[in-house]
Amino acid sequence: MALRANRTPMITKGWVRVTIFCIAYLNILLVVAMFMVTGVSPFLVVTINTLVSVSLVVFFRLFIDARSVKSLGLQWQTGNAVTGLLLAPVMLGAGCLLLYLFNILHWTAITFSIADFLSAIVLMMMVAIGEELVFRGYILNNLLQSLRPWVALLISSVLFAAIHSGNAGLTALAFVNLFLGGMVLGIGYIYTRNLWFAILFHFSWNFFQGPVLGYDVSGVELQSILQLKLIGTPLFTGGVFGFEGSVADTIVSVITLLVLYFIYRKRTIPVYRQ
């Protein structure tokens, strides 16, 4: 469905659109959760949540924002996509190496199932697409139209962390790490207005963290290739929340955020144009 570029949004203020969107998003997810029976497969839950996320973003973008879906930042950029895909395993590798050197992390076995492997790829890609369209594509995009870029980034990152607050094993440190993750995912967007770094980083981060390295992903246990054994306090192991609950994640996220800032800081932040 094509929309003229000069159409006026139904609601002019970006932050108001975000507020209404968040209310609708949370209420729909709540209604969906009420109908989920105990024991339903994670694949089905993720599929439904992704469909809800994508559908709501598309509806708001077309009819409330009066802009094209592609303008969310879906123009393909190979450099951004490849950087996101590769940066996540580098960060995880650095964090795991840190834990290994302190004798906290050990892998005890290797198991591989092609069915689990392919299922994990599809599952993690759905999560990445759904959450990035919501938090960077829609929320951050619209906040950038009303607020200063760094304020918009901070708010979108807090919302990103807050949506995971119901996950098993969440701690104060895990919340901080999720917030830092939102900052890493969003910092490139405020300079490039392109989503592919965030989508591929998000996918790669979750895929390598859980189905490959054996961590729980934000409190969700998944089948993995490497069987993991962690020794020590939850401050270092992350507890049941996984790597994202550990101080190792804090360290690599802060370093990555600083590196990305120094890479992007010489660029001019684009000004929104209706």
C-alpha positions as CSV (number, residue, x, y, z in Angstrom):
1,M,0.0,0.0,0.0
2,A,1.6,3.3,-1.1
3,L,1.2,6.5,0.8
4,R,2.1,10.0,-0.4
5,A,5.2,11.3,1.3
6,N,3.5,14.6,2.1
7,R,0.5,13.2,3.9
8,T,0.0,14.7,7.3
9,P,0.1,12.2,10.2
10,M,-3.2,11.6,12.0
11,I,-1.4,12.6,15.2
12,T,1.3,15.2,14.8
13,K,3.4,14.7,17.9
14,G,5.8,11.7,17.7
15,W,5.9,11.1,21.4
16,V,2.0,11.0,21.5
17,R,2.0,8.4,18.7
18,V,4.5,6.3,20.7
19,T,2.4,6.6,23.9
20,I,-0.7,5.4,22.1
21,F,1.3,2.6,20.3
22,C,2.8,1.4,23.6
23,I,-0.6,1.2,25.3
24,A,-2.1,-0.7,22.3
25,Y,0.9,-3.0,22.1
26,L,0.9,-3.9,25.8
27,N,-2.8,-4.5,25.9
28,I,-2.8,-6.7,22.9
29,L,0.1,-8.8,24.3
30,L,-1.8,-9.0,27.6
31,V,-4.9,-10.3,25.9
32,V,-2.8,-12.8,23.9
33,A,-1.1,-14.0,27.1
34,M,-4.5,-14.6,28.7
35,F,-5.4,-17.1,26.0
36,M,-2.1,-19.0,26.2
37,V,-2.5,-22.3,27.8
38,T,0.2,-23.8,30.1
39,G,2.7,-25.9,28.2
40,V,2.3,-24.1,24.8
41,S,5.5,-24.3,22.7
42,P,7.9,-21.3,22.8
43,F,7.8,-21.4,19.0
44,L,4.1,-20.8,18.9
45,V,4.4,-18.0,21.5
46,V,7.1,-16.2,19.5
47,T,5.2,-16.6,16.3
48,I,2.1,-15.0,17.7
49,N,4.0,-12.2,19.4
50,T,5.9,-11.5,16.2
51,L,2.7,-11.4,14.1
52,V,1.2,-9.0,16.7
53,S,4.3,-6.8,16.7
54,V,4.6,-6.6,12.9
55,S,0.9,-6.1,12.3
56,L,0.6,-3.3,14.9
57,V,3.7,-1.5,13.6
58,V,2.5,-1.7,10.0
59,F,-1.0,-0.4,10.9
60,F,0.4,2.5,12.9
61,R,3.0,3.4,10.3
62,L,0.5,3.4,7.4
63,F,-2.6,4.9,9.1
64,I,-1.4,6.9,12.1
65,D,2.1,8.1,10.9
66,A,0.9,8.2,7.2
67,R,4.3,7.1,6.0
68,S,5.6,3.9,4.3
69,V,6.7,0.9,6.2
70,K,10.0,1.0,4.4
71,S,10.7,4.4,5.9
72,L,11.1,2.7,9.3
73,G,14.6,2.0,8.1
74,L,14.2,-1.2,6.1
75,Q,16.3,-0.1,3.1
76,W,18.9,-2.8,2.7
77,Q,22.4,-1.7,3.7
78,T,25.0,-4.5,3.5
79,G,27.6,-2.8,5.7
80,N,25.2,-2.3,8.6
81,A,23.8,-5.8,8.3
82,V,27.1,-7.6,8.2
83,T,28.5,-5.4,11.1
84,G,25.5,-6.3,13.3
85,L,25.7,-10.0,12.4
86,L,29.4,-10.2,13.3
87,L,29.6,-7.8,16.3
88,A,27.3,-9.9,18.5
89,P,29.4,-13.1,18.5
90,V,32.6,-11.0,19.0
91,M,31.0,-9.5,22.1
92,L,29.8,-12.8,23.4
93,G,33.2,-14.4,22.7
94,A,34.9,-11.7,24.7
95,G,32.5,-12.1,27.6
96,C,32.9,-15.9,27.6
97,L,36.7,-15.6,27.4
98,L,36.6,-13.4,30.5
99,L,34.5,-15.9,32.4
100,Y,36.7,-18.8,31.2
101,L,39.8,-17.1,32.4
102,F,38.3,-16.7,35.9
103,N,37.3,-20.4,35.9
104,I,33.6,-19.6,35.9
105,L,32.6,-21.0,32.5
106,H,33.0,-24.6,31.3
107,W,31.5,-26.5,28.4
108,T,30.9,-30.2,29.2
109,A,29.5,-31.7,25.9
110,I,28.5,-31.0,22.3
111,T,25.2,-32.1,20.9
112,F,23.8,-31.2,17.5
113,S,20.3,-31.6,16.0
114,I,19.6,-30.2,12.6
115,A,16.0,-29.7,13.5
116,D,16.8,-27.8,16.6
117,F,19.4,-25.8,14.8
118,L,17.1,-24.7,12.0
119,S,14.2,-24.1,14.4
120,A,16.5,-21.8,16.5
121,I,17.4,-19.8,13.4
122,V,13.7,-19.2,12.5
123,L,12.8,-18.5,16.2
124,M,15.6,-16.0,16.8
125,M,15.0,-14.2,13.5
126,M,11.3,-13.8,14.4
127,V,12.2,-12.3,17.8
128,A,14.7,-9.9,16.2
129,I,12.4,-8.7,13.5
130,G,9.4,-8.2,15.9
131,E,11.3,-6.5,18.6
132,E,13.4,-4.3,16.4
133,L,10.4,-3.1,14.3
134,V,8.7,-2.2,17.6
135,F,11.5,-0.6,19.7
136,R,13.9,0.9,17.1
137,G,11.8,1.0,13.9
138,Y,8.6,2.5,15.5
139,I,9.3,3.8,19.0
140,L,12.8,5.2,18.5
141,N,11.9,6.5,15.1
142,N,8.9,8.5,16.4
143,L,10.6,9.7,19.5
144,L,13.4,11.2,17.3
145,Q,10.7,13.4,15.8
146,S,9.8,15.0,19.1
147,L,12.9,14.7,21.4
148,R,16.6,15.2,21.2
149,P,18.3,12.1,19.8
150,W,20.0,10.9,23.1
151,V,16.9,11.5,25.1
152,A,14.9,9.4,22.5
153,L,17.6,6.7,22.7
154,L,17.5,6.6,26.5
155,I,13.7,6.3,26.6
156,S,13.5,3.6,23.9
157,S,16.2,1.6,25.7
158,V,14.3,1.8,29.1
159,L,11.1,0.6,27.4
160,F,13.1,-2.2,25.7
161,A,14.4,-3.3,29.1
162,A,11.0,-2.9,30.7
163,I,9.2,-5.2,28.2
164,H,11.4,-8.1,29.5
165,S,10.7,-7.4,33.1
166,G,8.4,-10.4,33.4
167,N,11.1,-12.8,32.2
168,A,12.3,-15.5,34.7
169,G,15.3,-14.6,36.9
170,L,15.4,-10.9,36.1
171,T,17.7,-9.0,38.4
172,A,18.6,-5.3,38.7
173,L,21.9,-6.1,36.9
174,A,20.0,-7.9,34.1
175,F,17.7,-4.9,33.7
176,V,20.7,-2.6,33.4
177,N,22.3,-5.0,30.8
178,L,19.0,-5.0,28.8
179,F,19.0,-1.2,28.9
180,L,22.7,-1.2,27.7
181,G,21.6,-3.7,25.0
182,G,18.9,-1.3,23.9
183,M,21.5,1.5,23.7
184,V,23.8,-0.6,21.6
185,L,21.0,-1.6,19.3
186,G,19.8,2.0,18.9
187,I,22.9,4.1,18.7
188,G,23.5,3.3,15.1
189,Y,19.8,4.0,14.2
190,I,20.0,7.6,15.4
191,Y,22.8,8.2,13.0
192,T,21.8,6.0,10.0
193,R,18.0,5.6,10.4
194,N,18.6,2.0,9.2
195,L,17.3,-1.1,11.0
196,W,19.5,-3.8,9.5
197,F,22.3,-3.4,12.0
198,A,19.9,-3.8,14.9
199,I,17.9,-6.7,13.3
200,L,21.0,-8.8,12.5
201,F,22.8,-7.9,15.7
202,H,19.7,-8.9,17.8
203,F,19.3,-12.2,15.8
204,S,23.0,-13.0,16.1
205,W,23.2,-12.1,19.8
206,N,20.3,-14.4,20.8
207,F,21.2,-17.2,18.4
208,F,24.8,-17.5,19.6
209,Q,24.0,-16.9,23.2
210,G,21.4,-19.6,23.5
211,P,21.3,-22.2,20.7
212,V,25.1,-22.2,20.3
213,L,26.8,-21.3,23.5
214,G,24.2,-22.8,25.9
215,Y,23.1,-19.9,27.9
216,D,19.5,-19.2,28.8
217,V,18.3,-16.2,26.7
218,S,16.7,-13.5,28.9
219,G,15.5,-16.3,31.2
220,V,14.3,-18.7,28.5
221,E,16.0,-22.1,28.3
222,L,16.6,-23.4,24.8
223,Q,18.2,-26.5,23.2
224,S,21.9,-25.8,22.5
225,I,24.9,-27.2,20.7
226,L,27.3,-26.6,23.6
227,Q,26.3,-27.9,27.0
228,L,27.3,-25.2,29.6
229,K,28.4,-25.4,33.2
230,L,28.8,-22.2,35.2
231,I,30.5,-22.1,38.7
232,G,30.1,-19.0,40.9
233,T,27.7,-16.4,42.0
234,P,24.9,-15.1,39.8
235,L,26.7,-11.8,39.6
236,F,29.3,-13.5,37.3
237,T,27.2,-16.5,35.9
238,G,24.1,-14.5,35.2
239,G,22.0,-17.0,37.1
240,V,18.8,-18.3,35.4
241,F,18.6,-15.1,33.3
242,G,21.6,-16.1,31.3
243,F,24.7,-14.2,30.1
244,E,22.6,-11.0,30.1
245,G,22.4,-11.2,33.9
246,S,26.2,-11.2,34.4
247,V,28.7,-8.5,35.0
248,A,30.6,-9.8,31.9
249,D,27.8,-8.6,29.7
250,T,27.9,-5.2,31.4
251,I,31.6,-4.9,30.6
252,V,31.4,-5.9,27.0
253,S,28.2,-3.8,26.4
254,V,29.8,-0.6,27.9
255,I,32.9,-1.1,25.8
256,T,30.9,-1.7,22.6
257,L,28.7,1.3,23.3
258,L,31.8,3.5,23.7
259,V,33.4,2.1,20.5
260,L,30.2,2.7,18.5
261,Y,29.9,6.2,19.8
262,F,33.4,7.1,18.8
263,I,32.8,5.6,15.3
264,Y,29.5,7.4,14.8
265,R,30.2,10.7,16.6
266,K,31.7,12.5,13.6
267,R,28.6,11.9,11.6
268,T,25.7,14.3,11.5
269,I,22.5,13.0,13.0
270,P,19.8,13.2,10.3
271,V,17.0,15.6,10.9
272,Y,13.5,14.2,10.6
273,R,11.5,15.4,7.5
274,Q,7.8,14.8,7.1
